[in-house]
Amino acid sequence: MPVANAEIAELFERYAALLEIEGANAFRVRAYRNAARTIENLPQSAAGMVDEGADLSELPGIGEDLAGKVQAIVESGSFRELDELEGEVPEGLAALSDLPGLGPKRTAQLHRELGVDDL
């Protein structure tokens, strides 16, 4: 079953949040968030575009690297880099950053300063 645009966007959003918790470069975080919005708002299926051999790097906010990741997600159904990062960040921190009023930056601060790992 093909991967839906919303699923790809969610993977990129989750990756961006974990990158932000880790203290990654703000431009890198923004690139994943922009790519998530672009994919989510596509009028056609990203999986269909990959199947047709379309150049996804021509989409706004999608460079060669992100186009390759979209293609890998479509072909494998998973996002290897996200899987690796989820192994490095305490599992509960992502859920914590989903709470209203707590974003990735504040979650990272709570983890760093108070040792909070989960709800």
Biopython code that builds the backbone (N, CA, C, O; Angstrom):
import numpy as np
from Bio.PDB.StructureBuilder import StructureBuilder

atoms = [
    (1, "MET", "N", (0.836, -1.179, 0.000)),
    (1, "MET", "CA", (0.000, 0.000, 0.000)),
    (1, "MET", "C", (0.886, 1.249, 0.000)),
    (1, "MET", "O", (1.807, 1.348, 0.810)),
    (2, "PRO", "N", (0.620, 2.197, -0.894)),
    (2, "PRO", "CA", (1.465, 3.384, -0.988)),
    (2, "PRO", "C", (1.407, 4.238, 0.286)),
    (2, "PRO", "O", (0.403, 4.264, 0.998)),
    (3, "VAL", "N", (2.501, 4.921, 0.540)),
    (3, "VAL", "CA", (2.590, 5.817, 1.683)),
    (3, "VAL", "C", (1.879, 7.123, 1.324)),
    (3, "VAL", "O", (2.135, 7.708, 0.272)),
    (4, "ALA", "N", (0.998, 7.567, 2.193)),
    (4, "ALA", "CA", (0.249, 8.804, 1.958)),
    (4, "ALA", "C", (1.112, 10.020, 2.265)),
    (4, "ALA", "O", (2.045, 9.953, 3.066)),
    (5, "ASN", "N", (0.788, 11.118, 1.621)),
    (5, "ASN", "CA", (1.517, 12.363, 1.849)),
    (5, "ASN", "C", (1.516, 12.753, 3.328)),
    (5, "ASN", "O", (2.531, 13.201, 3.860)),
    (6, "ALA", "N", (0.370, 12.578, 3.983)),
    (6, "ALA", "CA", (0.265, 12.935, 5.403)),
    (6, "ALA", "C", (1.227, 12.107, 6.256)),
    (6, "ALA", "O", (1.768, 12.609, 7.242)),
    (7, "GLU", "N", (1.443, 10.851, 5.886)),
    (7, "GLU", "CA", (2.371, 10.002, 6.636)),
    (7, "GLU", "C", (3.807, 10.477, 6.471)),
    (7, "GLU", "O", (4.570, 10.507, 7.437)),
    (8, "ILE", "N", (4.174, 10.844, 5.259)),
    (8, "ILE", "CA", (5.523, 11.358, 5.002)),
    (8, "ILE", "C", (5.721, 12.659, 5.770)),
    (8, "ILE", "O", (6.757, 12.862, 6.404)),
    (9, "ALA", "N", (4.727, 13.536, 5.712)),
    (9, "ALA", "CA", (4.810, 14.812, 6.422)),
    (9, "ALA", "C", (4.961, 14.589, 7.920)),
    (9, "ALA", "O", (5.746, 15.280, 8.570)),
    (10, "GLU", "N", (4.224, 13.636, 8.476)),
    (10, "GLU", "CA", (4.313, 13.345, 9.906)),
    (10, "GLU", "C", (5.705, 12.835, 10.279)),
    (10, "GLU", "O", (6.237, 13.199, 11.328)),
    (11, "LEU", "N", (6.292, 12.004, 9.437)),
    (11, "LEU", "CA", (7.650, 11.517, 9.699)),
    (11, "LEU", "C", (8.643, 12.676, 9.720)),
    (11, "LEU", "O", (9.514, 12.735, 10.589)),
    (12, "PHE", "N", (8.514, 13.592, 8.768)),
    (12, "PHE", "CA", (9.407, 14.754, 8.722)),
    (12, "PHE", "C", (9.188, 15.671, 9.924)),
    (12, "PHE", "O", (10.154, 16.193, 10.481)),
    (13, "GLU", "N", (7.936, 15.876, 10.333)),
    (13, "GLU", "CA", (7.637, 16.711, 11.506)),
    (13, "GLU", "C", (8.227, 16.088, 12.774)),
    (13, "GLU", "O", (8.810, 16.782, 13.607)),
    (14, "ARG", "N", (8.066, 14.791, 12.903)),
    (14, "ARG", "CA", (8.616, 14.099, 14.078)),
    (14, "ARG", "C", (10.135, 14.192, 14.099)),
    (14, "ARG", "O", (10.735, 14.405, 15.152)),
    (15, "TYR", "N", (10.751, 14.032, 12.939)),
    (15, "TYR", "CA", (12.207, 14.141, 12.837)),
    (15, "TYR", "C", (12.650, 15.550, 13.213)),
    (15, "TYR", "O", (13.628, 15.717, 13.941)),
    (16, "ALA", "N", (11.942, 16.564, 12.724)),
    (16, "ALA", "CA", (12.280, 17.952, 13.042)),
    (16, "ALA", "C", (12.189, 18.198, 14.548)),
    (16, "ALA", "O", (13.060, 18.850, 15.124)),
    (17, "ALA", "N", (11.147, 17.684, 15.181)),
    (17, "ALA", "CA", (10.984, 17.863, 16.623)),
    (17, "ALA", "C", (12.130, 17.208, 17.392)),
    (17, "ALA", "O", (12.667, 17.794, 18.332)),
    (18, "LEU", "N", (12.498, 16.002, 16.994)),
    (18, "LEU", "CA", (13.599, 15.314, 17.674)),
    (18, "LEU", "C", (14.924, 16.012, 17.430)),
    (18, "LEU", "O", (15.763, 16.085, 18.327)),
    (19, "LEU", "N", (15.119, 16.527, 16.217)),
    (19, "LEU", "CA", (16.335, 17.299, 15.938)),
    (19, "LEU", "C", (16.400, 18.527, 16.842)),
    (19, "LEU", "O", (17.456, 18.862, 17.378)),
    (20, "GLU", "N", (15.258, 19.190, 17.003)),
    (20, "GLU", "CA", (15.217, 20.386, 17.841)),
    (20, "GLU", "C", (15.495, 20.038, 19.297)),
    (20, "GLU", "O", (16.200, 20.778, 19.982)),
    (21, "ILE", "N", (14.959, 18.935, 19.774)),
    (21, "ILE", "CA", (15.241, 18.478, 21.139)),
    (21, "ILE", "C", (16.731, 18.224, 21.306)),
    (21, "ILE", "O", (17.310, 18.528, 22.349)),
    (22, "GLU", "N", (17.343, 17.669, 20.275)),
    (22, "GLU", "CA", (18.776, 17.367, 20.309)),
    (22, "GLU", "C", (19.644, 18.616, 20.196)),
    (22, "GLU", "O", (20.848, 18.557, 20.441)),
    (23, "GLY", "N", (19.035, 19.757, 19.822)),
    (23, "GLY", "CA", (19.799, 20.994, 19.683)),
    (23, "GLY", "C", (20.442, 21.149, 18.316)),
    (23, "GLY", "O", (21.467, 21.818, 18.187)),
    (24, "ALA", "N", (19.852, 20.540, 17.294)),
    (24, "ALA", "CA", (20.407, 20.622, 15.933)),
    (24, "ALA", "C", (20.276, 22.039, 15.377)),
    (24, "ALA", "O", (19.556, 22.875, 15.922)),
    (25, "ASN", "N", (20.970, 22.278, 14.309)),
    (25, "ASN", "CA", (20.944, 23.553, 13.617)),
    (25, "ASN", "C", (19.510, 23.933, 13.269)),
    (25, "ASN", "O", (18.755, 23.121, 12.735)),
    (26, "ALA", "N", (19.143, 25.175, 13.576)),
    (26, "ALA", "CA", (17.768, 25.643, 13.353)),
    (26, "ALA", "C", (17.381, 25.598, 11.877)),
    (26, "ALA", "O", (16.216, 25.362, 11.557)),
    (27, "PHE", "N", (18.326, 25.818, 10.983)),
    (27, "PHE", "CA", (18.027, 25.787, 9.555)),
    (27, "PHE", "C", (17.683, 24.369, 9.099)),
    (27, "PHE", "O", (16.830, 24.172, 8.233)),
    (28, "ARG", "N", (18.349, 23.400, 9.687)),
    (28, "ARG", "CA", (18.068, 21.998, 9.355)),
    (28, "ARG", "C", (16.667, 21.612, 9.842)),
    (28, "ARG", "O", (15.909, 20.956, 9.128)),
    (29, "VAL", "N", (16.340, 22.027, 11.056)),
    (29, "VAL", "CA", (15.014, 21.764, 11.613)),
    (29, "VAL", "C", (13.950, 22.402, 10.720)),
    (29, "VAL", "O", (12.950, 21.768, 10.381)),
    (30, "ARG", "N", (14.175, 23.654, 10.345)),
    (30, "ARG", "CA", (13.219, 24.367, 9.499)),
    (30, "ARG", "C", (13.072, 23.703, 8.142)),
    (30, "ARG", "O", (11.972, 23.672, 7.590)),
    (31, "ALA", "N", (14.146, 23.177, 7.600)),
    (31, "ALA", "CA", (14.087, 22.506, 6.299)),
    (31, "ALA", "C", (13.139, 21.309, 6.347)),
    (31, "ALA", "O", (12.355, 21.101, 5.421)),
    (32, "TYR", "N", (13.206, 20.529, 7.412)),
    (32, "TYR", "CA", (12.304, 19.373, 7.538)),
    (32, "TYR", "C", (10.861, 19.813, 7.745)),
    (32, "TYR", "O", (9.941, 19.190, 7.215)),
    (33, "ARG", "N", (10.659, 20.871, 8.504)),
    (33, "ARG", "CA", (9.289, 21.365, 8.710)),
    (33, "ARG", "C", (8.711, 21.919, 7.410)),
    (33, "ARG", "O", (7.544, 21.681, 7.098)),
    (34, "ASN", "N", (9.516, 22.650, 6.660)),
    (34, "ASN", "CA", (9.061, 23.169, 5.361)),
    (34, "ASN", "C", (8.753, 22.034, 4.397)),
    (34, "ASN", "O", (7.757, 22.075, 3.675)),
    (35, "ALA", "N", (9.610, 21.021, 4.388)),
    (35, "ALA", "CA", (9.391, 19.871, 3.507)),
    (35, "ALA", "C", (8.101, 19.151, 3.903)),
    (35, "ALA", "O", (7.351, 18.700, 3.037)),
    (36, "ALA", "N", (7.844, 19.043, 5.200)),
    (36, "ALA", "CA", (6.615, 18.391, 5.663)),
    (36, "ALA", "C", (5.391, 19.138, 5.145)),
    (36, "ALA", "O", (4.438, 18.519, 4.671)),
    (37, "ARG", "N", (5.414, 20.460, 5.234)),
    (37, "ARG", "CA", (4.280, 21.253, 4.738)),
    (37, "ARG", "C", (4.113, 21.097, 3.235)),
    (37, "ARG", "O", (2.995, 20.962, 2.738)),
    (38, "THR", "N", (5.232, 21.116, 2.512)),
    (38, "THR", "CA", (5.165, 20.969, 1.056)),
    (38, "THR", "C", (4.547, 19.636, 0.677)),
    (38, "THR", "O", (3.644, 19.582, -0.158)),
    (39, "ILE", "N", (5.026, 18.561, 1.286)),
    (39, "ILE", "CA", (4.518, 17.220, 0.970)),
    (39, "ILE", "C", (3.052, 17.096, 1.356)),
    (39, "ILE", "O", (2.253, 16.546, 0.598)),
    (40, "GLU", "N", (2.698, 17.603, 2.532)),
    (40, "GLU", "CA", (1.320, 17.487, 2.999)),
    (40, "GLU", "C", (0.343, 18.242, 2.092)),
    (40, "GLU", "O", (-0.802, 17.822, 1.926)),
    (41, "ASN", "N", (0.789, 19.338, 1.515)),
    (41, "ASN", "CA", (-0.088, 20.173, 0.686)),
    (41, "ASN", "C", (0.005, 19.887, -0.810)),
    (41, "ASN", "O", (-0.577, 20.611, -1.617)),
    (42, "LEU", "N", (0.732, 18.838, -1.181)),
    (42, "LEU", "CA", (0.819, 18.489, -2.598)),
    (42, "LEU", "C", (-0.555, 18.118, -3.144)),
    (42, "LEU", "O", (-1.311, 17.409, -2.480)),
    (43, "PRO", "N", (-0.885, 18.586, -4.335)),
    (43, "PRO", "CA", (-2.185, 18.211, -4.913)),
    (43, "PRO", "C", (-2.214, 16.770, -5.426)),
    (43, "PRO", "O", (-3.286, 16.233, -5.703)),
    (44, "GLN", "N", (-1.046, 16.143, -5.554)),
    (44, "GLN", "CA", (-0.990, 14.747, -5.985)),
    (44, "GLN", "C", (-0.161, 13.936, -4.994)),
    (44, "GLN", "O", (0.488, 14.494, -4.110)),
    (45, "SER", "N", (-0.189, 12.657, -5.147)),
    (45, "SER", "CA", (0.511, 11.746, -4.257)),
    (45, "SER", "C", (2.012, 11.782, -4.504)),
    (45, "SER", "O", (2.463, 11.676, -5.645)),
    (46, "ALA", "N", (2.786, 11.933, -3.431)),
    (46, "ALA", "CA", (4.240, 11.880, -3.551)),
    (46, "ALA", "C", (4.672, 10.494, -4.021)),
    (46, "ALA", "O", (5.618, 10.366, -4.798)),
    (47, "ALA", "N", (3.977, 9.457, -3.552)),
    (47, "ALA", "CA", (4.292, 8.091, -3.982)),
    (47, "ALA", "C", (4.072, 7.945, -5.481)),
    (47, "ALA", "O", (4.870, 7.310, -6.170)),
    (48, "GLY", "N", (2.998, 8.530, -5.982)),
    (48, "GLY", "CA", (2.733, 8.498, -7.421)),
    (48, "GLY", "C", (3.801, 9.238, -8.202)),
    (48, "GLY", "O", (4.201, 8.811, -9.284)),
    (49, "MET", "N", (4.258, 10.352, -7.645)),
    (49, "MET", "CA", (5.321, 11.116, -8.310)),
    (49, "MET", "C", (6.615, 10.306, -8.379)),
    (49, "MET", "O", (7.314, 10.312, -9.392)),
    (50, "VAL", "N", (6.920, 9.609, -7.281)),
    (50, "VAL", "CA", (8.119, 8.766, -7.265)),
    (50, "VAL", "C", (7.972, 7.655, -8.294)),
    (50, "VAL", "O", (8.911, 7.371, -9.037)),
    (51, "ASP", "N", (6.804, 7.026, -8.344)),
    (51, "ASP", "CA", (6.555, 5.957, -9.317)),
    (51, "ASP", "C", (6.702, 6.437, -10.753)),
    (51, "ASP", "O", (7.160, 5.693, -11.621)),
    (52, "GLU", "N", (6.311, 7.686, -10.998)),
    (52, "GLU", "CA", (6.404, 8.263, -12.339)),
    (52, "GLU", "C", (7.809, 8.762, -12.667)),
    (52, "GLU", "O", (8.085, 9.147, -13.803)),
    (53, "GLY", "N", (8.696, 8.755, -11.670)),
    (53, "GLY", "CA", (10.064, 9.225, -11.890)),
    (53, "GLY", "C", (10.198, 10.732, -11.858)),
    (53, "GLY", "O", (11.172, 11.275, -12.379)),
    (54, "ALA", "N", (9.236, 11.422, -11.253)),
    (54, "ALA", "CA", (9.287, 12.880, -11.157)),
    (54, "ALA", "C", (10.469, 13.320, -10.299)),
    (54, "ALA", "O", (10.882, 12.613, -9.380)),
    (55, "ASP", "N", (10.999, 14.484, -10.609)),
    (55, "ASP", "CA", (12.103, 15.059, -9.848)),
    (55, "ASP", "C", (11.527, 15.837, -8.671)),
    (55, "ASP", "O", (11.113, 16.987, -8.822)),
    (56, "LEU", "N", (11.501, 15.215, -7.511)),
    (56, "LEU", "CA", (10.918, 15.837, -6.327)),
    (56, "LEU", "C", (11.718, 17.041, -5.849)),
    (56, "LEU", "O", (11.194, 17.884, -5.121)),
    (57, "SER", "N", (12.980, 17.129, -6.250)),
    (57, "SER", "CA", (13.796, 18.264, -5.824)),
    (57, "SER", "C", (13.338, 19.569, -6.468)),
    (57, "SER", "O", (13.796, 20.644, -6.083)),
    (58, "GLU", "N", (12.441, 19.481, -7.440)),
    (58, "GLU", "CA", (11.893, 20.687, -8.053)),
    (58, "GLU", "C", (10.753, 21.278, -7.225)),
    (58, "GLU", "O", (10.312, 22.397, -7.488)),
    (59, "LEU", "N", (10.282, 20.546, -6.241)),
    (59, "LEU", "CA", (9.219, 21.053, -5.365)),
    (59, "LEU", "C", (9.795, 22.103, -4.418)),
    (59, "LEU", "O", (10.954, 21.996, -4.017)),
    (60, "PRO", "N", (9.005, 23.118, -4.053)),
    (60, "PRO", "CA", (9.499, 24.143, -3.129)),
    (60, "PRO", "C", (9.900, 23.537, -1.785)),
    (60, "PRO", "O", (9.143, 22.768, -1.191)),
    (61, "GLY", "N", (11.080, 23.885, -1.320)),
    (61, "GLY", "CA", (11.551, 23.419, -0.024)),
    (61, "GLY", "C", (12.081, 22.000, -0.012)),
    (61, "GLY", "O", (12.408, 21.477, 1.053)),
    (62, "ILE", "N", (12.174, 21.368, -1.164)),
    (62, "ILE", "CA", (12.679, 19.994, -1.249)),
    (62, "ILE", "C", (13.937, 19.998, -2.102)),
    (62, "ILE", "O", (13.871, 20.189, -3.317)),
    (63, "GLY", "N", (15.074, 19.789, -1.471)),
    (63, "GLY", "CA", (16.325, 19.696, -2.210)),
    (63, "GLY", "C", (16.622, 18.249, -2.569)),
    (63, "GLY", "O", (15.792, 17.363, -2.365)),
    (64, "GLU", "N", (17.798, 18.023, -3.099)),
    (64, "GLU", "CA", (18.198, 16.669, -3.503)),
    (64, "GLU", "C", (18.166, 15.694, -2.332)),
    (64, "GLU", "O", (17.684, 14.569, -2.465)),
    (65, "ASP", "N", (18.681, 16.131, -1.185)),
    (65, "ASP", "CA", (18.745, 15.256, -0.015)),
    (65, "ASP", "C", (17.347, 14.856, 0.442)),
    (65, "ASP", "O", (17.077, 13.673, 0.649)),
    (66, "LEU", "N", (16.461, 15.830, 0.600)),
    (66, "LEU", "CA", (15.103, 15.527, 1.052)),
    (66, "LEU", "C", (14.318, 14.748, 0.007)),
    (66, "LEU", "O", (13.493, 13.904, 0.355)),
    (67, "ALA", "N", (14.564, 15.020, -1.264)),
    (67, "ALA", "CA", (13.902, 14.255, -2.326)),
    (67, "ALA", "C", (14.294, 12.782, -2.219)),
    (67, "ALA", "O", (13.457, 11.894, -2.384)),
    (68, "GLY", "N", (15.566, 12.533, -1.944)),
    (68, "GLY", "CA", (16.030, 11.156, -1.769)),
    (68, "GLY", "C", (15.386, 10.483, -0.570)),
    (68, "GLY", "O", (15.086, 9.290, -0.603)),
    (69, "LYS", "N", (15.174, 11.259, 0.498)),
    (69, "LYS", "CA", (14.533, 10.694, 1.691)),
    (69, "LYS", "C", (13.063, 10.395, 1.431)),
    (69, "LYS", "O", (12.546, 9.378, 1.893)),
    (70, "VAL", "N", (12.386, 11.272, 0.694)),
    (70, "VAL", "CA", (10.991, 11.002, 0.340)),
    (70, "VAL", "C", (10.925, 9.720, -0.483)),
    (70, "VAL", "O", (10.071, 8.866, -0.244)),
    (71, "GLN", "N", (11.817, 9.590, -1.442)),
    (71, "GLN", "CA", (11.829, 8.401, -2.286)),
    (71, "GLN", "C", (12.083, 7.153, -1.447)),
    (71, "GLN", "O", (11.426, 6.130, -1.639)),
    (72, "ALA", "N", (13.033, 7.232, -0.520)),
    (72, "ALA", "CA", (13.329, 6.079, 0.339)),
    (72, "ALA", "C", (12.127, 5.709, 1.207)),
    (72, "ALA", "O", (11.850, 4.526, 1.410)),
    (73, "ILE", "N", (11.409, 6.716, 1.720)),
    (73, "ILE", "CA", (10.218, 6.454, 2.531)),
    (73, "ILE", "C", (9.148, 5.773, 1.689)),
    (73, "ILE", "O", (8.510, 4.819, 2.134)),
    (74, "VAL", "N", (8.956, 6.268, 0.476)),
    (74, "VAL", "CA", (7.946, 5.688, -0.415)),
    (74, "VAL", "C", (8.301, 4.239, -0.742)),
    (74, "VAL", "O", (7.431, 3.368, -0.749)),
    (75, "GLU", "N", (9.567, 3.988, -1.011)),
    (75, "GLU", "CA", (9.992, 2.646, -1.423)),
    (75, "GLU", "C", (10.047, 1.658, -0.269)),
    (75, "GLU", "O", (9.734, 0.481, -0.448)),
    (76, "SER", "N", (10.444, 2.125, 0.926)),
    (76, "SER", "CA", (10.621, 1.195, 2.047)),
    (76, "SER", "C", (9.514, 1.285, 3.093)),
    (76, "SER", "O", (9.311, 0.351, 3.868)),
    (77, "GLY", "N", (8.803, 2.403, 3.115)),
    (77, "GLY", "CA", (7.771, 2.594, 4.127)),
    (77, "GLY", "C", (8.321, 3.059, 5.458)),
    (77, "GLY", "O", (7.572, 3.199, 6.425)),
    (78, "SER", "N", (9.630, 3.302, 5.521)),
    (78, "SER", "CA", (10.222, 3.769, 6.784)),
    (78, "SER", "C", (11.247, 4.862, 6.509)),
    (78, "SER", "O", (11.680, 5.066, 5.375)),
    (79, "PHE", "N", (11.618, 5.553, 7.571)),
    (79, "PHE", "CA", (12.565, 6.660, 7.505)),
    (79, "PHE", "C", (13.729, 6.296, 8.424)),
    (79, "PHE", "O", (13.665, 6.497, 9.636)),
    (80, "ARG", "N", (14.778, 5.764, 7.833)),
    (80, "ARG", "CA", (15.906, 5.224, 8.588)),
    (80, "ARG", "C", (16.503, 6.238, 9.559)),
    (80, "ARG", "O", (16.783, 5.894, 10.707)),
    (81, "GLU", "N", (16.704, 7.482, 9.120)),
    (81, "GLU", "CA", (17.300, 8.502, 9.972)),
    (81, "GLU", "C", (16.438, 8.782, 11.199)),
    (81, "GLU", "O", (16.960, 9.012, 12.290)),
    (82, "LEU", "N", (15.118, 8.761, 11.018)),
    (82, "LEU", "CA", (14.210, 8.955, 12.149)),
    (82, "LEU", "C", (14.336, 7.790, 13.117)),
    (82, "LEU", "O", (14.382, 7.992, 14.331)),
    (83, "ASP", "N", (14.393, 6.589, 12.597)),
    (83, "ASP", "CA", (14.547, 5.411, 13.454)),
    (83, "ASP", "C", (15.815, 5.513, 14.290)),
    (83, "ASP", "O", (15.811, 5.188, 15.478)),
    (84, "GLU", "N", (16.897, 5.964, 13.668)),
    (84, "GLU", "CA", (18.171, 6.105, 14.383)),
    (84, "GLU", "C", (18.078, 7.178, 15.464)),
    (84, "GLU", "O", (18.541, 6.977, 16.587)),
    (85, "LEU", "N", (17.479, 8.321, 15.121)),
    (85, "LEU", "CA", (17.367, 9.416, 16.083)),
    (85, "LEU", "C", (16.447, 9.041, 17.236)),
    (85, "LEU", "O", (16.700, 9.427, 18.377)),
    (86, "GLU", "N", (15.389, 8.298, 16.956)),
    (86, "GLU", "CA", (14.502, 7.844, 18.026)),
    (86, "GLU", "C", (15.243, 6.931, 18.999)),
    (86, "GLU", "O", (14.890, 6.860, 20.176)),
    (87, "GLY", "N", (16.261, 6.239, 18.516)),
    (87, "GLY", "CA", (17.065, 5.401, 19.386)),
    (87, "GLY", "C", (17.994, 6.199, 20.284)),
    (87, "GLY", "O", (18.445, 5.694, 21.313)),
    (88, "GLU", "N", (18.288, 7.448, 19.906)),
    (88, "GLU", "CA", (19.200, 8.295, 20.669)),
    (88, "GLU", "C", (18.484, 9.186, 21.685)),
    (88, "GLU", "O", (19.038, 9.497, 22.739)),
    (89, "VAL", "N", (17.266, 9.591, 21.373)),
    (89, "VAL", "CA", (16.500, 10.503, 22.230)),
    (89, "VAL", "C", (15.578, 9.673, 23.116)),
    (89, "VAL", "O", (14.900, 8.774, 22.619)),
    (90, "PRO", "N", (15.540, 9.954, 24.420)),
    (90, "PRO", "CA", (14.611, 9.213, 25.280)),
    (90, "PRO", "C", (13.188, 9.246, 24.710)),
    (90, "PRO", "O", (12.688, 10.304, 24.327)),
    (91, "GLU", "N", (12.560, 8.103, 24.661)),
    (91, "GLU", "CA", (11.265, 7.939, 24.006)),
    (91, "GLU", "C", (10.202, 8.904, 24.515)),
    (91, "GLU", "O", (9.405, 9.412, 23.726)),
    (92, "GLY", "N", (10.177, 9.160, 25.793)),
    (92, "GLY", "CA", (9.157, 10.011, 26.383)),
    (92, "GLY", "C", (9.278, 11.478, 26.032)),
    (92, "GLY", "O", (8.306, 12.221, 26.170)),
    (93, "LEU", "N", (10.447, 11.919, 25.580)),
    (93, "LEU", "CA", (10.627, 13.340, 25.273)),
    (93, "LEU", "C", (9.776, 13.782, 24.094)),
    (93, "LEU", "O", (9.254, 14.897, 24.093)),
    (94, "ALA", "N", (9.631, 12.935, 23.102)),
    (94, "ALA", "CA", (8.804, 13.295, 21.948)),
    (94, "ALA", "C", (7.361, 13.480, 22.380)),
    (94, "ALA", "O", (6.703, 14.427, 21.949)),
    (95, "ALA", "N", (6.862, 12.593, 23.221)),
    (95, "ALA", "CA", (5.484, 12.719, 23.719)),
    (95, "ALA", "C", (5.337, 13.966, 24.582)),
    (95, "ALA", "O", (4.305, 14.636, 24.547)),
    (96, "LEU", "N", (6.360, 14.269, 25.346)),
    (96, "LEU", "CA", (6.343, 15.449, 26.201)),
    (96, "LEU", "C", (6.245, 16.726, 25.367)),
    (96, "LEU", "O", (5.539, 17.664, 25.737)),
    (97, "SER", "N", (6.950, 16.755, 24.254)),
    (97, "SER", "CA", (6.945, 17.961, 23.415)),
    (97, "SER", "C", (5.616, 18.156, 22.691)),
    (97, "SER", "O", (5.368, 19.226, 22.136)),
    (98, "ASP", "N", (4.757, 17.134, 22.688)),
    (98, "ASP", "CA", (3.442, 17.248, 22.062)),
    (98, "ASP", "C", (2.413, 17.915, 22.977)),
    (98, "ASP", "O", (1.327, 18.280, 22.526)),
    (99, "LEU", "N", (2.744, 18.073, 24.244)),
    (99, "LEU", "CA", (1.808, 18.692, 25.184)),
    (99, "LEU", "C", (1.644, 20.178, 24.877)),
    (99, "LEU", "O", (2.609, 20.842, 24.500)),
    (100, "PRO", "N", (0.436, 20.702, 25.035)),
    (100, "PRO", "CA", (0.230, 22.139, 24.817)),
    (100, "PRO", "C", (1.141, 22.956, 25.737)),
    (100, "PRO", "O", (1.223, 22.703, 26.939)),
    (101, "GLY", "N", (1.807, 23.920, 25.156)),
    (101, "GLY", "CA", (2.704, 24.782, 25.916)),
    (101, "GLY", "C", (4.123, 24.262, 26.030)),
    (101, "GLY", "O", (5.016, 24.986, 26.472)),
    (102, "LEU", "N", (4.342, 23.023, 25.640)),
    (102, "LEU", "CA", (5.694, 22.449, 25.677)),
    (102, "LEU", "C", (6.118, 22.084, 24.263)),
    (102, "LEU", "O", (5.611, 21.121, 23.687)),
    (103, "GLY", "N", (7.017, 22.826, 23.722)),
    (103, "GLY", "CA", (7.561, 22.499, 22.419)),
    (103, "GLY", "C", (8.877, 21.779, 22.584)),
    (103, "GLY", "O", (9.287, 21.486, 23.707)),
    (104, "PRO", "N", (9.543, 21.491, 21.485)),
    (104, "PRO", "CA", (10.828, 20.787, 21.552)),
    (104, "PRO", "C", (11.904, 21.529, 22.359)),
    (104, "PRO", "O", (12.682, 20.893, 23.070)),
    (105, "LYS", "N", (11.957, 22.845, 22.259)),
    (105, "LYS", "CA", (12.992, 23.590, 22.993)),
    (105, "LYS", "C", (12.787, 23.495, 24.501)),
    (105, "LYS", "O", (13.733, 23.242, 25.247)),
    (106, "ARG", "N", (11.564, 23.698, 24.941)),
    (106, "ARG", "CA", (11.287, 23.631, 26.373)),
    (106, "ARG", "C", (11.450, 22.196, 26.884)),
    (106, "ARG", "O", (11.910, 21.984, 28.007)),
    (107, "THR", "N", (11.077, 21.221, 26.067)),
    (107, "THR", "CA", (11.262, 19.824, 26.434)),
    (107, "THR", "C", (12.746, 19.521, 26.622)),
    (107, "THR", "O", (13.131, 18.852, 27.581)),
    (108, "ALA", "N", (13.570, 20.012, 25.709)),
    (108, "ALA", "CA", (15.021, 19.819, 25.827)),
    (108, "ALA", "C", (15.548, 20.474, 27.095)),
    (108, "ALA", "O", (16.410, 19.917, 27.775)),
    (109, "GLN", "N", (15.031, 21.655, 27.411)),
    (109, "GLN", "CA", (15.459, 22.354, 28.625)),
    (109, "GLN", "C", (15.075, 21.573, 29.878)),
    (109, "GLN", "O", (15.880, 21.442, 30.801)),
    (110, "LEU", "N", (13.847, 21.053, 29.912)),
    (110, "LEU", "CA", (13.414, 20.250, 31.054)),
    (110, "LEU", "C", (14.281, 19.003, 31.210)),
    (110, "LEU", "O", (14.627, 18.604, 32.322)),
    (111, "HIS", "N", (14.618, 18.405, 30.091)),
    (111, "HIS", "CA", (15.465, 17.204, 30.123)),
    (111, "HIS", "C", (16.866, 17.546, 30.619)),
    (111, "HIS", "O", (17.422, 16.860, 31.476)),
    (112, "ARG", "N", (17.414, 18.601, 30.073)),
    (112, "ARG", "CA", (18.791, 19.001, 30.395)),
    (112, "ARG", "C", (18.918, 19.485, 31.842)),
    (112, "ARG", "O", (19.835, 19.075, 32.554)),
    (113, "GLU", "N", (18.015, 20.344, 32.272)),
    (113, "GLU", "CA", (18.157, 20.980, 33.577)),
    (113, "GLU", "C", (17.543, 20.181, 34.729)),
    (113, "GLU", "O", (18.018, 20.262, 35.862)),
    (114, "LEU", "N", (16.493, 19.413, 34.442)),
    (114, "LEU", "CA", (15.812, 18.705, 35.528)),
    (114, "LEU", "C", (15.827, 17.187, 35.382)),
    (114, "LEU", "O", (15.369, 16.465, 36.267)),
    (115, "GLY", "N", (16.360, 16.709, 34.255)),
    (115, "GLY", "CA", (16.430, 15.267, 34.044)),
    (115, "GLY", "C", (15.096, 14.619, 33.679)),
    (115, "GLY", "O", (14.947, 13.403, 33.801)),
    (116, "VAL", "N", (14.129, 15.415, 33.232)),
    (116, "VAL", "CA", (12.823, 14.889, 32.860)),
    (116, "VAL", "C", (12.956, 14.093, 31.565)),
    (116, "VAL", "O", (13.453, 14.609, 30.564)),
    (117, "ASP", "N", (12.512, 12.839, 31.584)),
    (117, "ASP", "CA", (12.618, 11.972, 30.415)),
    (117, "ASP", "C", (11.267, 11.598, 29.812)),
    (117, "ASP", "O", (11.195, 11.178, 28.657)),
    (118, "ASP", "N", (10.191, 11.751, 30.595)),
    (118, "ASP", "CA", (8.871, 11.361, 30.113)),
    (118, "ASP", "C", (7.799, 12.039, 30.947)),
    (118, "ASP", "O", (8.085, 12.779, 31.888)),
    (119, "LEU", "N", (6.559, 11.765, 30.576)),
    (119, "LEU", "CA", (5.449, 12.363, 31.314)),
    (119, "LEU", "C", (5.454, 11.958, 32.766)),
    (119, "LEU", "O", (4.582, 12.378, 33.527)),
]
sb = StructureBuilder()
sb.init_structure("model")
sb.init_model(0)
sb.init_chain("A")
sb.init_seg("    ")
for serial, (resi, resn, name, xyz) in enumerate(atoms, 1):
    if name == "N":
        sb.init_residue(resn, " ", resi, " ")
    sb.init_atom(name, np.array(xyz, "f"), 0.0, 1.0, " ", f" {name:<3s}", serial, name[0])
structure = sb.get_structure()
